[in-house]
Amino acid sequence: MAAAAMMTLDLLPIGQPARIVAVDWALLAEEEALRLQALGVDAGAKVCVAYRGIFAGRDPIALSVGRMTVALRRAHARAMRVEPIAP
């Protein structure tokens, strides 16, 4: 897929399936990175934004990963590059 089609996870539209292409783990605290990896939020994972918070920071983001829903901060989502995939 073209690089122009890639975006960070925080910009992915609600309901749009995507694949995580890369994660900049250096942007996250070590314990946060380990928790997300343990939950399967890593390169290659298929994800979908299910919900965004409504207040100023639009935190948290509810992310569907397989049959799980994981809440993460927008700052964490910005560290993840995704490419949209067909539903």
Long-range contacts (C-beta under 8 A, 24 or more apart in sequence): 1-83, 5-83, 5-84, 6-81, 6-82, 6-83, 7-81, 7-82, 7-84, 8-77, 8-78, 8-79, 8-80, 8-81, 8-82, 9-47, 9-49, 9-61, 9-63, 9-77, 9-78, 9-80, 9-81, 9-82, 10-61, 10-74, 10-77, 10-78, 12-47, 12-49, 12-82, 12-84, 13-49, 14-49, 14-50, 14-51, 14-52, 15-48, 15-49, 15-50, 16-48, 16-49, 16-84, 17-46, 17-47, 17-48, 17-84, 17-85, 17-86, 17-87, 18-46, 18-47, 18-48, 18-82, 18-83, 18-84, 18-85, 19-44, 19-45, 19-46, 19-47, 19-82, 19-83, 19-85, 20-44, 20-45, 20-47, 20-80, 20-81, 20-82, 21-81, 21-82, 21-83, 22-80, 22-81, 23-79, 23-80, 23-81, 24-79, 24-80, 24-81, 25-79, 27-75, 27-78, 27-79, 28-76, 28-79, 32-76, 36-70, 36-72, 36-76, 39-65, 39-68, 39-70, 40-65, 40-66, 40-68, 41-65, 41-70, 41-72, 41-80, 46-85, 47-82
